[in-house]
Amino acid sequence: YQGLGWAQLNQGKKLNARDSFEKCIKLNPKNSAALNGLGWIAHGQSNIDDAVEWWEKAVKASNGTATASLSGLTQVYMNKQEYDKAIKYYRMWLKAEPNNKQAKEGLEKARELSKN
């Protein structure tokens, strides 16, 4: 169901994708890819609180390696100007992907902005 959900989401079939991700979660509540997908669907519907909730579940389920969810969380917290939270997730992202340029640059920017 997880793979089907991503295929549906990539085809723009968000309702079908959500149903597939939810079926996946029923079978495996710790499937970080399905949790991540639900987060991106919620984000696309401007339901930021739900997106954050799904992404945090994905990060927890993956022991901090759900980099797409970490990317989403950093975007949200940078947009909300909650730089301390953004820094937390940038650090987690860099722990999972130490050479990720986007995460490195984002962390620097968040640190700069948190000083102001």
N, C-alpha and C positions, 0 to 999 in steps of 0.2 A: 504493500500500500504506500510505503514511503516513496519508492521510485515512481509509482503511478502518480502520486500527488505532485512530484516535481515536474513530471512530463505535462500534466494538466496545467500547472501553474505557468510553465514556459509557453504553453499554447494560449494563455490568457483565460483559461477556464478556472477562475478563482473559486467559485462555489464547489465545483467538482473536486478541486485540489484540497479545499478545506475538509470536505467529507472524507477523502482518502487519508489525509493526515490524521484526522480524528479516529478513523478506524485503526490506523497504525498505532496510535497512542493507547487505544483500548487494549491492543494486543501486547504492546511494550511501552509502558508509560515513560520509560527512560530513553526513548529513541530521539536522540538530540537533533537529528536531521528533520524529523517530522515536527518537533517542537519549534525548530528554527523556521520551517516553512509556515507554520501558523503565525509566527511572529511577523514574518514579512507580509503575509496576507493582511494581518491587522494593521501593520504600518501603512500599507497601500490604501487602506480604508480610513486613514488618519485617526485610527484608534490607538494612540501612542501608549496609553497605559496598558492595554492588553498586549501590545507588541513587546513592551518591556517585560511583562510578566512571562510571556512565552520564551523570550530570549534568555531571561535569567534561569528558567527551568532547563533550557537547552545547555547553558553553560554549566549548571550544576550537574546535569546528567552526564555530561562529557568530561567531568573533572577539569574544566577550564580550557578545553581544546576546541570548542565550537566557535571557530574563528569568524564565521559569517554572523553569528549571533553577537559576538563581541564587537564586530564592526557596527552592527545596528545599534547596540547599546552606546557605543562611543558617539555615534552620530546624534542620537537623541539627546544625550547629556551635553554635548557641545552646543546643540541648538537651544537647549534650555538654559545654557550658561551655568550648568552645574558641573564646574570644572573638576572638583574633587572626585566626583563619581566617574567622570570621563577618564581621569588619570588612573583610577582603580582598574577600569576595564582595558585601557591601553596597556597597562602593565601586564595584565593577564594575557592579553593578545600577544605581546612580545615574548612572554614566557613560552607560549605555544609556537610562535613563529618569530624567532629572534632577529631575523633579517628582513622583516616586513617593513618596507619603506613607508607605506601609508601609516602604519602604527607608530613608527619612530617619529615621523613628522607631526602626527597628531598629538603624541605625548608632549613633544616640545612646545607645540602651540598651546595646549591645555595648561601646561606649567606656566608659560608666559602670561596667559590670560588670568590664571588664578592669583597671580601676584598683584594684578591691578585692582 
